[in-house]
Amino acid sequence: MNNKILLVEDSASIRKSVGDLLVKDGYDVSFAENGKEGLDKVKAEYFQLVITDIEMPVMSGSVLIDNINGMEDPPVIIVMTSHSDSDMIIDIMKKGVFDYLIKPVKKNDMLLRIQNAFKISELNRMKKITEKEKNIRLEQQLDWYKLVDRMTRKEVHLKETNLFENLRRSLNQGSGIGVMVSLIDLISMTAKKKGDVYEISETIMNDIFKNQALVYKTMQVFFDIEKLTSEDLELERIPLNDLYEAVNTAINDLEESAAIGNHKLVLSERKKIFDRIAVNINAEYFKKIIDEMLINAMKYSEKGSTVFTIIDTRGGDVIFSVINNIKQDGDDGIPMEYENIVFEPFFRKIKYIQEEYNTLDYGLGLTLVERVVKKHNGKVMINNITDYSDIGRKPAIKVNCQVELPQAV
């Protein structure tokens, strides 16, 4: 959880005394000497809480509060003032601040109010995330309705001179079923009957052959998901050392895929404790988990970066983590509002297909992973993490796809 506080106070002695107290209590504290400097810092980085004085040079605390409240995602605000005038306090509270402290502040009173402020901040954050997630789901549903409407009205532009080029360019983003359905439509509208046979364009037939394998692969995924929904998987006890080797083999088998983006796949070192641990798994489906996690990581990683696979233990669980760098083209990794949605069928965070990996991109891969993990009595999650390992560079945001499976008794 973010525990950053911005203390906006023109008195150096108060900044030091209050700041030292907050740091000692475990908070990450930044400082500003006036409202203008405070506003610049709030715009530059995210703080869950701003504690501000009212009377300050350059920009007052009151103006600072007005500016902060106009932001899209404002932090919680606590006012710290020497004034105890009730009318002034009421006016400040009307601006939507969470609480106020009268100087000189009492340590326990201040810490209690700050704890409450962080609780409110977290509630506000979860409310925003839930709202964003709801909007994303609504947009997806509307897109589906639009697609159904277009199909109903048969808006197919067959008179375009560059028909086949447009077909490849647009429908290559849905190779497999999407292309096959469109090709069937084209066959029904363009095939010429000669006696008991129909003549079909060679271009169309070539596209059918090219997409045939992907259709079969898609149907296999549907079969797997249906099977996982209605049946239990047969699990067998596998020593963690053997599972480590299986993961290592899976990584080596993906060398061709890794070469597409010049990725380096790295597996963590084997630990001695692996000798004493086992996991109940279905080997066939466990490989599908690892393959999907690694391919997914490579698709959304910066070219030339390293994808790490870490195998570890925690409590009574075995942890499999695949960690990758995010792309540097504006991608923000996995925002909180997407962490649940990415496992839903047919959801893809980006609109285009990355066909060079020769994998399904219908948004079924992570759905299959989630179903398989549940059948192993485990859980899976995807979230952003902050990497502080390179002290020579600023902290980097990475994406962590993590599977937790219970150790065999």
Buried (B, 14 or more C-beta within 10 A) or exposed (E): EBBBBBBBBBBEEBBEBBBEBBEEBEBEBBBBBBBBBBBEBBEEEEBBBBBBBBEBEEBBBBBBBBBBEEEEEBBBBBBBBEBEEEEBBEEBEEBEBBBBBBBEBEEEEBBEBBEBBBEBBBEBBEEBBEEBBEEBBEEBEEEEEEEEEEEEEEEBEEEEEEBBEEBBEEBBBBBBBBBBBBBEBBBEEBBEEEEEEEEBBEBBEEBBEEBEEBBEEBEEBBEBBEBBEEEEBEBEEBBBBBBBEBBBEBBEEBEEBBEBBEBEBEBEEBBEEBEEBBBBBBEEBBBBBBBBBBBBBBBBBBEEBEBBBBBEBEEEBBBBBBBBBBBEEEBEBBBBBBBBBBBBBEBBBEEEBBBEBBBBBBBBBBBBBBBBBBBBEBBBBBBBBEBEEEEEEEEEBBBBBBBBBBBBE
